[in-house]
């Protein structure tokens, strides 16, 4: 029996959405959300990793599939549909709109 079916439903609604996950060491992962494990670690596929800083590659690098430990996550943002213009803000890394 699920303890919080509304939370599970909300999480399921994010499946196959593009997410931007910022972690405590300053890295940012942008990829497609495909699930979590029991510890609430976030699984992304088709993922690009970005390191913020003056000496870092602004284009990032493709890392494919990544499991991001929940304890390192500082922020998760969802990328809206391309034709959406309401409520989005500009992503400082990719230049695409992201919800906060």
Order of alpha helices (4+ residues) and beta strands (2+ residues): alpha-beta-beta-beta-beta-beta-beta-beta
